[in-house]
Amino acid sequence: MTWDDMMASNLRIGPQEYAMGPVAGIDATPPVPGIAPDIDRTRGGG
């Protein structure tokens, strides 16, 4: 199978719609170099 074959295919292997924005359960705070993450919070333990 070639790249052209894949691009010409009508087979849908991805989502029908991409929803961008906040995701429940994922902290939006970016990591800070040199500071360890709060393990209990990142694993859902508290």
PyMOL commands that set and color helices and strands:
alter all, ss='L'
color gray80, all
select helices_A, chain A and resi 3-8+39-42
alter helices_A, ss='H'
color red, helices_A
deselect
rebuild
show_as cartoon
